[in-house]
Amino acid sequence: MTLRRALLAACLAPLSIAVAFAAYVAWLGRVGGRASICHGTVVNGHLEGGRRLPYAGDNYRAYSLLGFLLGRTFVHEAVRETLRDAYQELSKSHPELRFVYAESGWPWGGRFAPHKSHANGTAVDFLVPVRTLDGQVSELPTWAFNQFGYAVEFDDTGRAGAHRIDFEAMGLHLLALDRAARAHGIGIRRVIFDMGLQPKLAATAAGALAMKRLQFNKQQAWVRHDEHYHVDFAVPCR
């Protein structure tokens, strides 16, 4: 009986591996499968057919490998293609710049603690692009001790430690997102960014244009949004 069970297990092992591999590939968001469908709102909704954002590209990366592996970077497929195209455009027009995206949502959407939104795959957080104090392009440090970038505190000049916000790069990114979103038949519904830092963004050429074209929050959000800007994409949802 023991030998029979061993032989049966040996025969089933390849099938089990194949099933596990297929599930893992689907978890990575690489399988086309059914089209993405968002339901409800960013606060009270869910997502079908979510797609994981790529971990990294020529000029961008995710905020955390752990968060990526846990599945905290899924979005509606139109949002994913919008992000990829925007980064690709910037890699050609401004190849020196570097960007870090943060959290977006679960593969199935729904409640996404500690966030109050991100429920239906149409919202993405982006860590602010930064430079060193001597003007060199850099990336915001993202470690467990600073909550993977979310606990960094910028002062009213846009400085935090050895880094300062690159407001022009932020404006360029928002404009690229706007163009890519329109190309994919969606749009940008709202951008949330710290009220005290919005004048700094508006003082740059690209930032001023982005604030003219896009809707920004007019009141301070429940969390400051100084180390990141939250983008709600306008995707038709059920």
C-alpha positions as CSV (number, residue, x, y, z in Angstrom):
1,M,0.0,0.0,0.0
2,T,2.9,2.3,0.8
3,L,4.5,1.7,-2.6
4,R,1.2,2.2,-4.4
5,R,0.7,5.5,-2.7
6,A,4.2,6.5,-3.5
7,L,3.7,5.7,-7.2
8,L,0.4,7.5,-7.2
9,A,2.1,10.6,-5.7
10,A,4.9,10.4,-8.2
11,C,2.4,10.3,-11.1
12,L,0.4,13.2,-9.7
13,A,3.4,15.4,-8.8
14,P,3.8,16.8,-12.4
15,L,0.2,17.6,-12.6
16,S,0.3,19.3,-9.2
17,I,3.3,21.3,-10.2
18,A,1.7,22.3,-13.5
19,V,-1.5,23.5,-11.6
20,A,0.6,25.4,-9.1
21,F,2.6,27.0,-11.8
22,A,-0.5,28.1,-13.7
23,A,-1.9,29.5,-10.6
24,Y,1.3,31.4,-9.9
25,V,1.5,32.8,-13.4
26,A,-2.1,34.0,-13.1
27,W,-1.2,35.5,-9.7
28,L,1.6,37.4,-11.4
29,G,-1.0,39.0,-13.7
30,R,0.5,37.6,-16.8
31,V,-2.4,35.7,-18.1
32,G,-4.9,37.5,-20.3
33,G,-7.9,35.6,-19.1
34,R,-11.1,37.6,-18.7
35,A,-11.2,41.3,-19.2
36,S,-10.9,43.6,-16.2
37,I,-14.2,44.8,-14.8
38,C,-14.4,47.3,-12.0
39,H,-17.5,47.6,-9.8
40,G,-18.6,50.4,-7.6
41,T,-16.3,53.1,-6.4
42,V,-12.8,53.5,-5.2
43,V,-14.2,53.5,-1.7
44,N,-16.8,50.8,-2.0
45,G,-16.2,48.4,-4.9
46,H,-14.4,45.4,-6.2
47,L,-12.5,44.2,-9.2
48,E,-12.7,41.3,-11.6
49,G,-9.7,40.3,-13.8
50,G,-7.2,42.5,-12.0
51,R,-3.7,42.9,-13.5
52,R,-0.5,43.2,-11.6
53,L,1.7,46.2,-12.4
54,P,5.1,45.3,-13.7
55,Y,7.7,45.2,-10.8
56,A,10.1,47.5,-12.7
57,G,11.0,49.0,-16.0
58,D,13.7,51.2,-17.5
59,N,12.9,54.2,-15.4
60,Y,10.6,52.9,-12.6
61,R,10.1,50.3,-10.0
62,A,7.6,49.2,-7.3
63,Y,7.9,50.6,-3.8
64,S,8.4,47.2,-2.3
65,L,9.2,43.7,-3.4
66,L,7.3,42.4,-0.4
67,G,4.2,44.4,-1.3
68,F,4.5,43.3,-4.9
69,L,4.7,39.6,-3.9
70,L,1.8,40.0,-1.5
71,G,-0.4,41.2,-4.3
72,R,-0.8,44.9,-3.3
73,T,-0.1,46.3,-6.8
74,F,-3.1,45.1,-8.9
75,V,-5.2,47.4,-11.0
76,H,-7.7,47.4,-13.9
77,E,-6.0,46.4,-17.1
78,A,-6.6,49.9,-18.7
79,V,-4.8,51.5,-15.8
80,R,-1.9,49.1,-16.1
81,E,-1.5,49.9,-19.8
82,T,-1.8,53.6,-19.0
83,L,1.0,53.4,-16.5
84,R,3.3,51.4,-18.7
85,D,2.8,53.7,-21.7
86,A,3.4,56.8,-19.5
87,Y,6.7,55.5,-18.2
88,Q,7.7,54.4,-21.7
89,E,7.0,57.9,-23.0
90,L,9.1,59.5,-20.2
91,S,12.0,57.0,-20.7
92,K,12.3,58.5,-24.2
93,S,11.7,62.2,-23.5
94,H,13.4,62.4,-20.1
95,P,15.6,59.2,-19.7
96,E,17.4,60.6,-16.7
97,L,14.3,60.6,-14.5
98,R,13.4,57.8,-12.1
99,F,10.0,57.0,-10.7
100,V,8.6,54.8,-7.9
101,Y,5.0,53.7,-7.8
102,A,3.4,52.6,-4.5
103,E,0.2,50.7,-3.7
104,S,-2.8,50.2,-5.8
105,G,-5.0,47.3,-4.6
106,W,-5.7,43.6,-4.3
107,P,-6.3,41.4,-7.4
108,W,-10.0,41.2,-6.4
109,G,-10.3,44.8,-5.1
110,G,-12.3,45.4,-2.0
111,R,-11.1,46.8,1.4
112,F,-7.4,47.6,1.3
113,A,-6.2,48.6,4.7
114,P,-4.8,51.0,5.8
115,H,-6.2,52.9,2.8
116,K,-9.8,54.2,2.7
117,S,-10.0,53.8,-1.0
118,H,-8.2,51.6,-3.7
119,A,-11.2,49.3,-3.7
120,N,-11.9,48.7,-7.4
121,G,-8.6,48.8,-9.3
122,T,-8.8,52.4,-10.5
123,A,-6.5,54.2,-8.0
124,V,-2.7,54.2,-7.7
125,D,-0.3,55.9,-5.3
126,F,3.0,57.3,-6.7
127,L,5.9,58.2,-4.5
128,V,7.1,61.7,-5.3
129,P,10.1,61.8,-7.6
130,V,13.1,63.3,-5.8
131,R,16.6,64.7,-6.3
132,T,19.5,65.0,-3.8
133,L,20.1,68.4,-2.3
134,D,22.9,68.9,-4.9
135,G,20.4,68.3,-7.8
136,Q,21.2,64.6,-8.7
137,V,18.3,62.5,-9.8
138,S,17.5,60.0,-7.0
139,E,14.7,57.8,-5.6
140,L,12.9,58.1,-2.3
141,P,14.3,55.4,0.0
142,T,11.7,52.7,0.7
143,W,12.4,50.4,3.6
144,A,10.4,48.7,6.3
145,F,11.5,51.3,8.9
146,N,9.9,54.2,6.9
147,Q,6.8,52.1,5.9
148,F,8.2,51.7,2.4
149,G,8.2,55.4,1.8
150,Y,4.8,56.2,3.2
151,A,6.3,57.5,6.5
152,V,8.7,60.0,4.9
153,E,7.8,63.6,6.0
154,F,8.6,66.5,3.7
155,D,8.6,70.0,5.1
156,D,6.8,73.0,3.5
157,T,9.7,73.5,1.0
158,G,9.5,69.9,-0.3
159,R,12.6,68.7,1.6
160,A,13.1,65.5,3.7
161,G,16.5,64.7,4.9
162,A,18.9,64.4,2.0
163,H,16.2,64.6,-0.7
164,R,13.9,67.2,-2.1
165,I,10.8,66.8,-4.3
166,D,11.4,67.2,-8.0
167,F,8.1,69.0,-8.7
168,E,8.9,69.4,-12.4
169,A,9.3,65.6,-12.8
170,M,6.1,65.1,-10.9
171,G,4.3,67.4,-13.4
172,L,5.8,65.6,-16.3
173,H,4.6,62.3,-15.0
174,L,1.1,63.5,-14.4
175,L,0.9,64.9,-17.9
176,A,2.2,61.6,-19.4
177,L,-0.4,59.7,-17.4
178,D,-3.1,62.1,-18.7
179,R,-2.0,61.5,-22.3
180,A,-1.7,57.7,-21.9
181,A,-5.1,57.5,-20.1
182,R,-6.8,59.3,-23.0
183,A,-5.2,57.0,-25.5
184,H,-6.6,54.0,-23.7
185,G,-10.1,55.5,-23.5
186,I,-10.1,56.4,-19.9
187,G,-9.0,59.6,-18.0
188,I,-7.9,60.9,-14.7
189,R,-10.7,61.8,-12.3
190,R,-8.7,63.3,-9.5
191,V,-5.2,63.8,-8.1
192,I,-4.7,64.1,-4.3
193,F,-1.6,65.9,-3.2
194,D,-0.7,67.9,-0.1
195,M,-2.4,71.3,-0.1
196,G,0.7,73.0,1.3
197,L,3.0,71.6,-1.5
198,Q,0.6,72.3,-4.4
199,P,1.9,75.8,-4.9
200,K,5.4,74.4,-5.3
201,L,4.1,72.1,-8.0
202,A,2.3,75.0,-9.7
203,A,5.5,77.0,-9.7
204,T,7.0,74.7,-12.3
205,A,6.2,74.6,-16.0
206,A,5.0,71.0,-16.2
207,G,3.3,71.2,-12.8
208,A,1.4,74.3,-13.7
209,L,0.1,72.7,-16.9
210,A,-0.8,69.5,-15.0
211,M,-2.8,71.5,-12.4
212,K,-4.6,73.3,-15.2
213,R,-5.6,70.1,-17.0
214,L,-6.3,67.9,-14.0
215,Q,-8.6,68.1,-11.0
216,F,-6.7,68.3,-7.7
217,N,-8.1,68.1,-4.2
218,K,-9.3,71.5,-2.8
219,Q,-9.1,70.4,0.8
220,Q,-6.5,68.5,2.8
221,A,-7.0,64.8,2.7
222,W,-7.3,62.7,5.9
223,V,-3.6,61.9,5.5
224,R,-1.2,64.5,4.3
225,H,-0.1,63.0,0.9
226,D,3.3,64.8,0.9
227,E,5.4,61.8,0.2
228,H,3.1,60.5,-2.5
229,Y,0.3,61.6,-4.8
230,H,-2.8,59.6,-5.2
231,V,-4.4,59.3,-8.7
232,D,-8.0,58.2,-9.3
233,F,-8.4,57.1,-12.9
234,A,-11.8,57.6,-14.6
235,V,-12.6,54.1,-15.8
236,P,-16.2,53.1,-16.7
237,C,-17.3,50.7,-13.9
238,R,-20.4,48.7,-13.3
